[in-house]
Amino acid sequence: MSYPTISLFSGAMGLDLGLESAGLEIRVAQDYDKWCEKTAIANNKNFVFGDIKELIQEDPSCSFLLRKADLRAEEVFAVVGGPPCQAFSTAGKRESLGDPRGSLFMEFAHVIRTVRPRFFVMENVKGLTSASITKPPKGKKKSDYTEDEKPGSAFKIVRQTLEGLGYKIVFGVLDAAHFGVPQFRERLIIIGSRDHEDIFLPAPTHFQRHQDPDYRWMTLGQAIRDIEDEPGICGSFSKDRVDILKHVPMGGNWRSLPVELQLKAMGGAYKSGGGKTGFFRRLDYNQPSPTLLTSPVQKATLLCHPTKDRPLSVREYARIQQFPDGWTIEGTADDIYRQIGNAVPVGLGKAIGQVLLSVAEGSATVETKRLRGTSVHKTLNEVAVTKELEIAKA
C-alpha cells in the first residue's frame, strides 16, 4: 500500500528520510533554500523550489504541489514539515517574538486546509511552547486585535489554528536520544488526524539504562569512531582556541581549565551570567552528542572532537543526524553544516512515520480482555501513561 506524502520546508530532508524508512513515500519536497534544492536534486528527489508564501499567493489551490507529486488532494496521506520559527528558538537571542499568524506557519496551515491530508506532522523548536507574543504580525497594530487575538501564548495560537482546521491533534516535546539518535535534541512534534483517529506521540525506544545494549542511548563514539581519521570537509579553530582546547579533557569545557586559562579563554564573558556550557566544549565518546547547531565553530556553541583538536567534521555531523553515508549534501562547508544542523534526525523521523502507519493500519495496540499479572502490568501501564503526560506537558 502507498502512503503518498508532501513535505514542506524540507531542508536537507532528514525528516523525509526518516519517514521513508518507516514506509511513507515522499512524493514531493519543497524549500526556498537554493542549496537544499541542489541537495534534493543531487539525490534524485522530486522538488518544488520557491517561497511558499509566493507560491500560494500565485496558486491558492496548491496545485503546484499536487501536480508535481502526481496526486489528487484526496490521495495525500500526510503533509509534513517544520515552518521556520527562529524567533521562538532558545539557542539564539530572544528578542521581540513574532506572532505565528505573521509567519510561514500560516502557509503550512493553508496547505493542510486546502489539501486535507489524512494526517499532518509539524515539527518545531521547543521554545515555541513557552513563547509569548510581544509583537503583532506585519501590517497589524496591537489595537487592531479582536479579543481572541490579543497577544499571549504563541503556541496557543498554533494549537487553535490547527484544531480549527478540523483536525484532532496531539503534541509534545520529544528528545531524539530516546529514538536511537546519538544526540540530545529536543523538538516540538505536533501530529494531526483529519478523521480523529487514535493518534499518539512516538513511545521511546532507547533509554539511558537498559539491560540490552541495543536499547540504550546511542553514543557519539558509536556514531563516528570509524570515520574520524578521514574527516573530509571540516571547519577549523583559530590557533588561540586550539591552544586552549588542548587543555580541555574529553567531556569538559572552559570550567575544566585552570583559573588563569579560564580568564584568558572567556575574556569579558567570564563574569557574565548563564551556564555557558558551550564555551570551549570538548565532546565525550561515551555520551550522545549535544544538539548540533548550524556551525560547530561558534564561540558559545563550540563542538570540538573528543580527542582531536578540531571541530566535528561535516561527515561526522551527518552521522550524528543519521544521514546515510551515500546521501549527497551540496554547498560550501558552511552551507553543508547549516543544512545538517537544521535537519530533523532520521531516527526521530522514522519513529514519527511508524506512528502514522500503525494508526492507519490499526496495529498500534494489542487488545486484551484482561491483563495477566495484573499488578505488574498496571504498574507498567501507569508508567507509560505518566510518561506520555509528561511529554505532552513539557
C-alpha positions as a Python dict, from the first residue, in 0.01 Angstrom:
ca = {
    (1, 'M'): (0, 0, 0),
    (2, 'S'): (124, 350, -83),
    (3, 'Y'): (137, 635, 169),
    (4, 'P'): (200, 941, -51),
    (5, 'T'): (330, 1238, 144),
    (6, 'I'): (401, 1606, 72),
    (7, 'S'): (700, 1762, 251),
    (8, 'L'): (725, 2138, 310),
    (9, 'F'): (1029, 2333, 437),
    (10, 'S'): (1219, 2014, 365),
    (11, 'G'): (1577, 2135, 416),
    (12, 'A'): (1831, 1855, 374),
    (13, 'M'): (1541, 1606, 406),
    (14, 'G'): (1629, 1441, 738),
    (15, 'L'): (1263, 1413, 839),
    (16, 'D'): (1175, 1286, 492),
    (17, 'L'): (1441, 1014, 503),
    (18, 'G'): (1310, 900, 841),
    (19, 'L'): (951, 888, 719),
    (20, 'E'): (1056, 695, 410),
    (21, 'S'): (1245, 441, 620),
    (22, 'A'): (920, 384, 811),
    (23, 'G'): (731, 316, 488),
    (24, 'L'): (591, 653, 374),
    (25, 'E'): (653, 779, 21),
    (26, 'I'): (770, 1140, -15),
    (27, 'R'): (614, 1235, -346),
    (28, 'V'): (735, 1595, -345),
    (29, 'A'): (955, 1816, -126),
    (30, 'Q'): (969, 2197, -112),
    (31, 'D'): (1207, 2464, 14),
    (32, 'Y'): (1327, 2817, -63),
    (33, 'D'): (1696, 2748, 4),
    (34, 'K'): (1888, 2703, -321),
    (35, 'W'): (2135, 2464, -160),
    (36, 'C'): (1853, 2247, -26),
    (37, 'E'): (1716, 2234, -381),
    (38, 'K'): (2058, 2127, -510),
    (39, 'T'): (2078, 1864, -235),
    (40, 'A'): (1738, 1722, -328),
    (41, 'I'): (1820, 1713, -698),
    (42, 'A'): (2159, 1550, -632),
    (43, 'N'): (1971, 1271, -453),
    (44, 'N'): (1710, 1236, -731),
    (45, 'K'): (1422, 1374, -525),
    (46, 'N'): (1113, 1540, -671),
    (47, 'F'): (1134, 1904, -562),
    (48, 'V'): (948, 2235, -582),
    (49, 'F'): (1171, 2537, -533),
    (50, 'G'): (1033, 2870, -417),
    (51, 'D'): (899, 3088, -137),
    (52, 'I'): (591, 2904, -11),
    (53, 'K'): (416, 3235, 58),
    (54, 'E'): (459, 3347, -303),
    (55, 'L'): (374, 3004, -441),
    (56, 'I'): (44, 3002, -251),
    (57, 'Q'): (-37, 3359, -348),
    (58, 'E'): (2, 3262, -713),
    (59, 'D'): (-180, 2929, -673),
    (60, 'P'): (-404, 2908, -361),
    (61, 'S'): (-534, 2567, -471),
    (62, 'C'): (-184, 2421, -410),
    (63, 'S'): (-185, 2252, -748),
    (64, 'F'): (185, 2344, -773),
    (65, 'L'): (241, 2069, -515),
    (66, 'L'): (-25, 1823, -629),
    (67, 'R'): (74, 1833, -996),
    (68, 'K'): (441, 1788, -913),
    (69, 'A'): (353, 1494, -688),
    (70, 'D'): (108, 1350, -944),
    (71, 'L'): (-162, 1336, -677),
    (72, 'R'): (-520, 1442, -623),
    (73, 'A'): (-593, 1608, -289),
    (74, 'E'): (-790, 1310, -159),
    (75, 'E'): (-491, 1081, -223),
    (76, 'V'): (-249, 1265, 10),
    (77, 'F'): (-169, 1056, 316),
    (78, 'A'): (26, 1323, 504),
    (79, 'V'): (161, 1675, 484),
    (80, 'V'): (476, 1722, 693),
    (81, 'G'): (721, 1999, 767),
    (82, 'G'): (878, 2247, 1004),
    (83, 'P'): (774, 2604, 921),
    (84, 'P'): (1060, 2834, 1025),
    (85, 'C'): (1002, 2994, 1364),
    (86, 'Q'): (1351, 3114, 1453),
    (87, 'A'): (1205, 3380, 1681),
    (88, 'F'): (1100, 3108, 1923),
    (89, 'S'): (1439, 2934, 1941),
    (90, 'T'): (1610, 2914, 2280),
    (91, 'A'): (1950, 2889, 2111),
    (92, 'G'): (1981, 3246, 1992),
    (93, 'K'): (1889, 3592, 2109),
    (94, 'R'): (1534, 3612, 2238),
    (95, 'E'): (1429, 3946, 2103),
    (96, 'S'): (1072, 4052, 2029),
    (97, 'L'): (885, 3735, 1949),
    (98, 'G'): (672, 3741, 1639),
    (99, 'D'): (313, 3625, 1602),
    (100, 'P'): (271, 3285, 1430),
    (101, 'R'): (-5, 3441, 1222),
    (102, 'G'): (257, 3656, 1054),
    (103, 'S'): (499, 3368, 993),
    (104, 'L'): (520, 3082, 745),
    (105, 'F'): (319, 2870, 989),
    (106, 'M'): (6, 3012, 825),
    (107, 'E'): (120, 2885, 484),
    (108, 'F'): (170, 2541, 637),
    (109, 'A'): (-184, 2559, 775),
    (110, 'H'): (-315, 2676, 437),
    (111, 'V'): (-175, 2369, 262),
    (112, 'I'): (-341, 2143, 520),
    (113, 'R'): (-672, 2327, 486),
    (114, 'T'): (-658, 2304, 107),
    (115, 'V'): (-520, 1954, 53),
    (116, 'R'): (-694, 1789, 354),
    (117, 'P'): (-442, 1508, 409),
    (118, 'R'): (-534, 1223, 640),
    (119, 'F'): (-253, 1324, 873),
    (120, 'F'): (-13, 1613, 920),
    (121, 'V'): (313, 1638, 1113),
    (122, 'M'): (458, 1971, 1222),
    (123, 'E'): (794, 1990, 1395),
    (124, 'N'): (948, 2295, 1552),
    (125, 'V'): (1174, 2427, 1823),
    (126, 'K'): (1098, 2354, 2186),
    (127, 'G'): (1090, 2729, 2257),
    (128, 'L'): (759, 2764, 2073),
    (129, 'T'): (577, 2600, 2366),
    (130, 'S'): (676, 2878, 2608),
    (131, 'A'): (697, 3178, 2376),
    (132, 'S'): (484, 3484, 2439),
    (133, 'I'): (385, 3725, 2166),
    (134, 'T'): (526, 4073, 2216),
    (135, 'K'): (498, 4193, 1860),
    (136, 'P'): (191, 4199, 1633),
    (137, 'P'): (207, 4042, 1286),
    (138, 'K'): (321, 4255, 994),
    (139, 'G'): (66, 4518, 896),
    (140, 'K'): (-130, 4490, 1221),
    (141, 'K'): (-129, 4703, 1534),
    (142, 'K'): (-199, 4572, 1881),
    (143, 'S'): (-509, 4791, 1886),
    (144, 'D'): (-640, 4603, 1581),
    (145, 'Y'): (-662, 4269, 1763),
    (146, 'T'): (-1001, 4120, 1845),
    (147, 'E'): (-1046, 3987, 2199),
    (148, 'D'): (-950, 3636, 2085),
    (149, 'E'): (-638, 3764, 1906),
    (150, 'K'): (-478, 3960, 2186),
    (151, 'P'): (-107, 3888, 2236),
    (152, 'G'): (-35, 3599, 2467),
    (153, 'S'): (83, 3244, 2407),
    (154, 'A'): (226, 3181, 2062),
    (155, 'F'): (168, 2809, 2097),
    (156, 'K'): (-197, 2865, 2190),
    (157, 'I'): (-247, 3033, 1853),
    (158, 'V'): (-69, 2748, 1673),
    (159, 'R'): (-284, 2490, 1852),
    (160, 'Q'): (-610, 2675, 1795),
    (161, 'T'): (-530, 2728, 1427),
    (162, 'L'): (-455, 2359, 1369),
    (163, 'E'): (-759, 2241, 1564),
    (164, 'G'): (-965, 2497, 1373),
    (165, 'L'): (-883, 2305, 1054),
    (166, 'G'): (-1097, 2022, 1191),
    (167, 'Y'): (-806, 1801, 1296),
    (168, 'K'): (-756, 1613, 1621),
    (169, 'I'): (-404, 1686, 1743),
    (170, 'V'): (-151, 1551, 1990),
    (171, 'F'): (172, 1730, 2072),
    (172, 'G'): (476, 1721, 2293),
    (173, 'V'): (850, 1782, 2314),
    (174, 'L'): (1050, 1472, 2223),
    (175, 'D'): (1422, 1409, 2263),
    (176, 'A'): (1584, 1235, 1967),
    (177, 'A'): (1813, 1039, 2202),
    (178, 'H'): (1508, 832, 2302),
    (179, 'F'): (1476, 707, 1945),
    (180, 'G'): (1824, 574, 1876),
    (181, 'V'): (1978, 905, 1769),
    (182, 'P'): (2333, 971, 1902),
    (183, 'Q'): (2235, 1323, 2004),
    (184, 'F'): (2033, 1508, 2265),
    (185, 'R'): (1793, 1708, 2050),
    (186, 'E'): (1456, 1827, 2174),
    (187, 'R'): (1188, 1912, 1918),
    (188, 'L'): (823, 2001, 1945),
    (189, 'I'): (619, 1747, 1748),
    (190, 'I'): (253, 1802, 1657),
    (191, 'I'): (58, 1522, 1487),
    (192, 'G'): (-289, 1581, 1344),
    (193, 'S'): (-561, 1343, 1225),
    (194, 'R'): (-832, 1459, 986),
    (195, 'D'): (-1055, 1164, 1075),
    (196, 'H'): (-999, 1198, 1452),
    (197, 'E'): (-821, 864, 1473),
    (198, 'D'): (-646, 747, 1789),
    (199, 'I'): (-316, 924, 1724),
    (200, 'F'): (-33, 936, 1978),
    (201, 'L'): (324, 1053, 2016),
    (202, 'P'): (602, 803, 1948),
    (203, 'A'): (691, 595, 2253),
    (204, 'P'): (1062, 594, 2344),
    (205, 'T'): (1261, 301, 2208),
    (206, 'H'): (1602, 380, 2366),
    (207, 'F'): (1686, 450, 2728),
    (208, 'Q'): (1972, 571, 2945),
    (209, 'R'): (1957, 243, 3136),
    (210, 'H'): (1859, -86, 2977),
    (211, 'Q'): (1970, -446, 3018),
    (212, 'D'): (2003, -487, 2639),
    (213, 'P'): (2271, -262, 2481),
    (214, 'D'): (2063, -238, 2163),
    (215, 'Y'): (1806, -34, 2354),
    (216, 'R'): (2042, 203, 2534),
    (217, 'W'): (2109, 556, 2415),
    (218, 'M'): (2347, 562, 2119),
    (219, 'T'): (2670, 742, 2192),
    (220, 'L'): (2884, 978, 1989),
    (221, 'G'): (3161, 719, 1976),
    (222, 'Q'): (2930, 460, 1821),
    (223, 'A'): (2838, 709, 1550),
    (224, 'I'): (3177, 850, 1445),
    (225, 'R'): (3472, 636, 1558),
    (226, 'D'): (3502, 451, 1227),
    (227, 'I'): (3528, 772, 1019),
    (228, 'E'): (3713, 1015, 1247),
    (229, 'D'): (4056, 953, 1092),
    (230, 'E'): (3927, 1056, 748),
    (231, 'P'): (3708, 1354, 834),
    (232, 'G'): (3691, 1509, 486),
    (233, 'I'): (3537, 1858, 477),
    (234, 'C'): (3588, 2018, 815),
    (235, 'G'): (3585, 2360, 975),
    (236, 'S'): (3878, 2487, 1179),
    (237, 'F'): (3955, 2668, 1502),
    (238, 'S'): (4193, 2959, 1539),
    (239, 'K'): (4537, 2883, 1682),
    (240, 'D'): (4444, 3062, 2006),
    (241, 'R'): (4139, 2840, 2053),
    (242, 'V'): (4334, 2525, 1974),
    (243, 'D'): (4600, 2622, 2231),
    (244, 'I'): (4326, 2640, 2495),
    (245, 'L'): (4134, 2332, 2379),
    (246, 'K'): (4447, 2121, 2420),
    (247, 'H'): (4398, 2161, 2797),
    (248, 'V'): (4030, 2059, 2797),
    (249, 'P'): (3970, 1689, 2872),
    (250, 'M'): (3712, 1477, 2694),
    (251, 'G'): (3367, 1576, 2816),
    (252, 'G'): (3493, 1904, 2963),
    (253, 'N'): (3456, 2270, 2877),
    (254, 'W'): (3610, 2603, 2988),
    (255, 'R'): (3533, 2518, 3350),
    (256, 'S'): (3781, 2228, 3324),
    (257, 'L'): (4067, 2473, 3270),
    (258, 'P'): (4297, 2617, 3538),
    (259, 'V'): (4163, 2952, 3659),
    (260, 'E'): (4428, 3155, 3477),
    (261, 'L'): (4334, 2983, 3149),
    (262, 'Q'): (3963, 3030, 3220),
    (263, 'L'): (4018, 3404, 3237),
    (264, 'K'): (4218, 3402, 2913),
    (265, 'A'): (3965, 3183, 2732),
    (266, 'M'): (3649, 3363, 2839),
    (267, 'G'): (3762, 3723, 2846),
    (268, 'G'): (3472, 3953, 2932),
    (269, 'A'): (3228, 3659, 2935),
    (270, 'Y'): (3398, 3513, 3242),
    (271, 'K'): (3187, 3715, 3484),
    (272, 'S'): (2866, 3712, 3282),
    (273, 'G'): (2566, 3505, 3382),
    (274, 'G'): (2429, 3189, 3225),
    (275, 'G'): (2554, 2833, 3214),
    (276, 'K'): (2800, 2896, 2928),
    (277, 'T'): (2840, 2520, 2882),
    (278, 'G'): (2913, 2556, 2510),
    (279, 'F'): (3234, 2757, 2553),
    (280, 'F'): (3545, 2551, 2472),
    (281, 'R'): (3343, 2230, 2485),
    (282, 'R'): (3515, 1903, 2404),
    (283, 'L'): (3272, 1619, 2337),
    (284, 'D'): (3258, 1278, 2502),
    (285, 'Y'): (3266, 949, 2309),
    (286, 'N'): (3059, 783, 2582),
    (287, 'Q'): (2755, 1010, 2567),
    (288, 'P'): (2514, 1124, 2297),
    (289, 'S'): (2629, 1444, 2130),
    (290, 'P'): (2485, 1778, 2239),
    (291, 'T'): (2238, 1931, 1993),
    (292, 'L'): (2405, 2008, 1662),
    (293, 'L'): (2361, 2368, 1555),
    (294, 'T'): (2431, 2528, 1218),
    (295, 'S'): (2804, 2567, 1291),
    (296, 'P'): (3043, 2379, 1523),
    (297, 'V'): (3295, 2666, 1549),
    (298, 'Q'): (3098, 2947, 1712),
    (299, 'K'): (3249, 3053, 2044),
    (300, 'A'): (2942, 2994, 2261),
    (301, 'T'): (2831, 2668, 2093),
    (302, 'L'): (3163, 2510, 2008),
    (303, 'L'): (3172, 2137, 1926),
    (304, 'C'): (3527, 2002, 1948),
    (305, 'H'): (3607, 1640, 1864),
    (306, 'P'): (3661, 1421, 2175),
    (307, 'T'): (4033, 1361, 2114),
    (308, 'K'): (4136, 1568, 1812),
    (309, 'D'): (4185, 1944, 1822),
    (310, 'R'): (3932, 2023, 1551),
    (311, 'P'): (3558, 2074, 1520),
    (312, 'L'): (3327, 1789, 1426),
    (313, 'S'): (3358, 1740, 1052),
    (314, 'V'): (3073, 1762, 802),
    (315, 'R'): (3078, 1384, 770),
    (316, 'E'): (3058, 1341, 1148),
    (317, 'Y'): (2772, 1593, 1161),
    (318, 'A'): (2586, 1383, 906),
    (319, 'R'): (2646, 1061, 1101),
    (320, 'I'): (2511, 1218, 1421),
    (321, 'Q'): (2197, 1327, 1234),
    (322, 'Q'): (2185, 975, 1083),
    (323, 'F'): (2202, 1073, 717),
    (324, 'P'): (2303, 772, 506),
    (325, 'D'): (2671, 778, 410),
    (326, 'G'): (2569, 792, 43),
    (327, 'W'): (2346, 1098, 88),
    (328, 'T'): (2484, 1399, -101),
    (329, 'I'): (2459, 1743, 59),
    (330, 'E'): (2552, 2029, -172),
    (331, 'G'): (2722, 2359, -97),
    (332, 'T'): (3024, 2508, 73),
    (333, 'A'): (3130, 2376, 413),
    (334, 'D'): (2919, 2644, 583),
    (335, 'D'): (2617, 2557, 367),
    (336, 'I'): (2651, 2188, 446),
    (337, 'Y'): (2691, 2240, 821),
    (338, 'R'): (2382, 2463, 814),
    (339, 'Q'): (2168, 2214, 623),
    (340, 'I'): (2266, 1926, 850),
    (341, 'G'): (2236, 2133, 1168),
    (342, 'N'): (1881, 2240, 1078),
    (343, 'A'): (1763, 1888, 996),
    (344, 'V'): (1539, 1654, 1191),
    (345, 'P'): (1736, 1340, 1286),
    (346, 'V'): (1644, 1046, 1069),
    (347, 'G'): (1570, 821, 1369),
    (348, 'L'): (1314, 1064, 1509),
    (349, 'G'): (1153, 1095, 1167),
    (350, 'K'): (1128, 716, 1142),
    (351, 'A'): (955, 692, 1481),
    (352, 'I'): (700, 953, 1372),
    (353, 'G'): (639, 766, 1046),
    (354, 'Q'): (589, 442, 1235),
    (355, 'V'): (320, 611, 1446),
    (356, 'L'): (129, 725, 1136),
    (357, 'L'): (142, 381, 978),
    (358, 'S'): (44, 198, 1295),
    (359, 'V'): (-258, 427, 1339),
    (360, 'A'): (-357, 398, 973),
    (361, 'E'): (-330, 20, 985),
    (362, 'G'): (-493, -12, 1328),
    (363, 'S'): (-196, -206, 1461),
    (364, 'A'): (-66, 21, 1738),
    (365, 'T'): (-233, -152, 2031),
    (366, 'V'): (-258, -514, 2139),
    (367, 'E'): (-615, -552, 2264),
    (368, 'T'): (-672, -787, 2558),
    (369, 'K'): (-969, -878, 2776),
    (370, 'R'): (-760, -879, 3089),
    (371, 'L'): (-403, -819, 3199),
    (372, 'R'): (-222, -1126, 3326),
    (373, 'G'): (-6, -1050, 3625),
    (374, 'T'): (-240, -758, 3689),
    (375, 'S'): (-33, -559, 3939),
    (376, 'V'): (281, -571, 3723),
    (377, 'H'): (105, -471, 3402),
    (378, 'K'): (-96, -199, 3572),
    (379, 'T'): (226, -51, 3705),
    (380, 'L'): (388, -61, 3361),
    (381, 'N'): (79, 94, 3204),
    (382, 'E'): (72, 371, 3465),
    (383, 'V'): (439, 445, 3395),
    (384, 'A'): (367, 466, 3022),
    (385, 'V'): (67, 694, 3070),
    (386, 'T'): (261, 917, 3311),
    (387, 'K'): (546, 941, 3059),
    (388, 'E'): (302, 1043, 2783),
    (389, 'L'): (153, 1314, 3006),
    (390, 'E'): (498, 1444, 3096),
    (391, 'I'): (590, 1466, 2727),
    (392, 'A'): (263, 1642, 2642),
    (393, 'K'): (310, 1898, 2922),
    (394, 'A'): (680, 1962, 2854),
}
